[in-house]
Amino acid sequence: MPAHVTSAVLAASGGSGNFLVTPNVGLMIWTLIAFVITLMILRRFAFPRIAEALDRRRRAIEESIDAAERTRTEADQILAEYRERLREAREQSEDIVSRARRAADRLEDEAKADAARTRDDLMERTRHEIETETRRAIDEIRREVADLTVLATEKVARKTLTGDDHRRLIDEALDEFDFSALSRGDGGERSNGGAGD
């Protein structure tokens, strides 16, 4: 549409037409100049501050990432140390349990050995006492048998025997008497002791 037609349309509508819709070269130049000035002001004053704020934000994010990485590395190290200490604690506890078992086994063996030695000592002492008592009882029985033999012989012979006669009769009586039965056990002692009484 020619410019004079547009002017006529504007004049017909009373000159209050929409100037933004209608292209006007002067207005466009002034708008472009205002835009360039605004852009230069923003570039001079606002963009550096925005860039600085963005740099600060970027650095803060990078520092946060670095701190998080350091924290994760430290946490991994602490976890590795914890696992190592836990492994060492398990090994030490197993070692303590093993030593305790060995000590208990050793104490048990020592207690058994002590009990066996005590039993053997007691058995030996008892055997020795039995042998001593058996010999003493046999000697006492021999004396009693000898005395009884002498008395019986005197009564039978109605006379007093000489020392040689006594000795001969005692030896004969002792040879006939079975003393081995006395040393075999309690049954023989009881039976022969009853006979002596």
C-alpha positions as CSV (number, residue, x, y, z in Angstrom):
1,M,0.0,0.0,0.0
2,P,1.5,3.4,-1.0
3,A,2.5,5.9,1.7
4,H,0.0,8.5,0.6
5,V,-2.8,5.9,0.9
6,T,-1.7,5.1,4.4
7,S,-1.6,8.7,5.3
8,A,-5.0,9.1,4.0
9,V,-6.3,6.2,6.0
10,L,-4.7,7.7,9.1
11,A,-6.1,11.1,8.4
12,A,-9.6,9.5,7.9
13,S,-9.4,7.7,11.2
14,G,-8.6,11.0,12.9
15,G,-4.8,10.5,13.2
16,S,-5.1,8.2,16.2
17,G,-4.0,5.0,14.4
18,N,-1.8,2.4,16.0
19,F,1.8,3.6,15.5
20,L,3.3,0.2,16.5
21,V,1.5,-1.6,13.7
22,T,2.3,1.1,11.2
23,P,6.0,1.0,10.1
24,N,7.7,4.2,10.8
25,V,11.4,4.5,9.9
26,G,12.2,7.2,12.4
27,L,10.6,5.3,15.2
28,M,12.5,2.2,14.2
29,I,15.8,4.0,14.2
30,W,15.1,5.5,17.6
31,T,14.1,2.1,19.0
32,L,17.2,0.6,17.6
33,I,19.4,3.3,19.1
34,A,17.6,2.9,22.5
35,F,18.2,-0.9,22.2
36,V,21.9,-0.4,21.5
37,I,22.3,2.0,24.4
38,T,20.5,-0.3,26.7
39,L,22.6,-3.2,25.5
40,M,25.8,-1.2,26.1
41,I,24.7,-0.1,29.6
42,L,23.8,-3.7,30.4
43,R,27.1,-4.9,28.9
44,R,29.0,-2.3,30.8
45,F,27.3,-2.6,34.2
46,A,24.9,-5.5,34.5
47,F,26.6,-8.3,32.5
48,P,29.9,-8.2,34.5
49,R,27.9,-8.5,37.7
50,I,25.8,-11.3,36.3
51,A,28.9,-13.0,34.9
52,E,30.6,-12.5,38.3
53,A,27.6,-13.9,40.1
54,L,27.5,-16.9,37.7
55,D,31.3,-17.4,38.3
56,R,30.7,-17.3,42.0
57,R,27.9,-19.7,41.7
58,R,30.0,-22.0,39.4
59,R,32.9,-21.9,41.9
60,A,30.6,-22.6,44.8
61,I,29.2,-25.6,43.0
62,E,32.7,-26.8,42.0
63,E,33.8,-26.4,45.7
64,S,30.7,-28.2,46.8
65,I,31.5,-31.0,44.4
66,D,35.1,-31.1,45.5
67,A,34.0,-31.1,49.1
68,A,31.6,-33.9,48.4
69,E,34.3,-35.8,46.6
70,R,36.7,-35.3,49.5
71,T,34.0,-36.3,52.0
72,R,33.3,-39.4,49.9
73,T,37.0,-40.2,49.8
74,E,37.4,-39.7,53.5
75,A,34.3,-41.9,54.1
76,D,35.7,-44.6,51.9
77,Q,39.0,-44.4,53.9
78,I,37.2,-44.5,57.2
79,L,35.1,-47.4,55.9
80,A,38.3,-49.2,54.8
81,E,39.9,-48.6,58.2
82,Y,36.8,-49.8,60.0
83,R,36.7,-53.0,57.9
84,E,40.4,-53.5,58.6
85,R,40.0,-53.0,62.3
86,L,36.9,-55.3,62.3
87,R,39.0,-57.9,60.5
88,E,41.8,-57.5,63.1
89,A,39.3,-57.7,65.9
90,R,37.9,-60.9,64.5
91,E,41.4,-62.4,64.2
92,Q,42.2,-61.3,67.7
93,S,39.0,-62.7,69.1
94,E,39.6,-66.0,67.2
95,D,43.2,-66.1,68.6
96,I,41.9,-65.4,72.1
97,V,39.3,-68.1,71.8
98,S,41.9,-70.5,70.4
99,R,44.4,-69.7,73.2
100,A,41.6,-70.1,75.8
101,R,40.7,-73.5,74.4
102,R,44.4,-74.6,74.4
103,A,44.8,-73.3,78.0
104,A,41.6,-75.2,79.1
105,D,42.8,-78.4,77.4
106,R,46.2,-78.0,79.0
107,L,44.6,-77.4,82.5
108,E,42.3,-80.4,81.9
109,D,45.3,-82.6,81.0
110,E,47.3,-81.3,84.0
111,A,44.3,-81.9,86.3
112,K,43.9,-85.4,84.9
113,A,47.7,-86.0,85.4
114,D,47.5,-84.6,88.9
115,A,44.5,-86.8,89.7
116,A,46.3,-89.9,88.2
117,R,49.5,-89.1,90.3
118,T,47.4,-88.6,93.4
119,R,45.5,-91.8,92.8
120,D,48.8,-93.7,92.1
121,D,50.4,-92.3,95.3
122,L,47.3,-93.1,97.3
123,M,47.2,-96.7,95.9
124,E,50.9,-97.1,96.6
125,R,50.6,-95.8,100.1
126,T,47.5,-98.1,100.7
127,R,49.4,-101.1,99.2
128,H,52.4,-100.4,101.4
129,E,50.1,-100.0,104.5
130,I,48.3,-103.2,103.6
131,E,51.7,-105.1,103.2
132,T,52.9,-103.7,106.5
133,E,49.7,-104.6,108.3
134,T,49.8,-108.1,106.7
135,R,53.4,-108.7,107.8
136,R,52.6,-107.4,111.3
137,A,49.5,-109.7,111.4
138,I,51.5,-112.7,110.1
139,D,54.2,-112.1,112.7
140,E,51.6,-111.8,115.4
141,I,49.9,-115.0,114.2
142,R,53.2,-116.8,114.2
143,R,53.9,-115.8,117.8
144,E,50.4,-116.8,118.8
145,V,50.7,-120.1,116.9
146,A,54.1,-120.7,118.5
147,D,52.7,-120.0,122.0
148,L,49.7,-122.2,121.4
149,T,51.9,-124.9,120.0
150,V,54.1,-124.8,123.0
151,L,51.2,-124.9,125.4
152,A,49.5,-127.7,123.5
153,T,52.7,-129.7,123.4
154,E,53.3,-129.2,127.1
155,K,49.8,-130.4,127.8
156,V,50.1,-133.4,125.5
157,A,53.6,-134.3,126.7
158,R,52.9,-133.3,130.3
159,K,56.3,-132.0,130.6
160,T,58.3,-128.9,130.0
161,L,60.2,-128.9,126.7
162,T,63.7,-127.7,126.3
163,G,64.6,-124.7,124.1
164,D,65.6,-127.0,121.3
165,D,62.3,-128.9,121.5
166,H,60.4,-125.6,121.5
167,R,62.3,-124.4,118.4
168,R,61.8,-127.7,116.6
169,L,58.0,-127.8,117.3
170,I,57.6,-124.2,116.3
171,D,59.4,-124.7,113.0
172,E,57.3,-127.8,112.3
173,A,54.1,-126.0,113.1
174,L,55.0,-123.0,111.0
175,D,56.0,-125.2,108.1
176,E,52.6,-126.9,108.2
177,F,50.7,-123.6,108.5
178,D,49.8,-121.9,105.1
179,F,50.7,-118.2,105.5
180,S,50.4,-117.5,101.8
181,A,46.6,-117.5,102.2
182,L,46.9,-114.6,104.6
183,S,48.7,-112.4,102.1
184,R,46.2,-113.1,99.3
185,G,43.4,-111.0,100.6
186,D,40.9,-110.1,103.3
187,G,39.0,-113.4,103.0
188,G,42.2,-115.4,103.9
189,E,43.0,-113.0,106.8
190,R,39.5,-113.3,108.2
191,S,39.4,-117.0,107.9
192,N,42.8,-117.5,109.4
193,G,42.3,-114.8,112.0
194,G,39.1,-116.5,113.0
195,A,41.1,-119.7,113.3
196,G,43.7,-117.9,115.4
197,D,41.1,-116.5,117.8
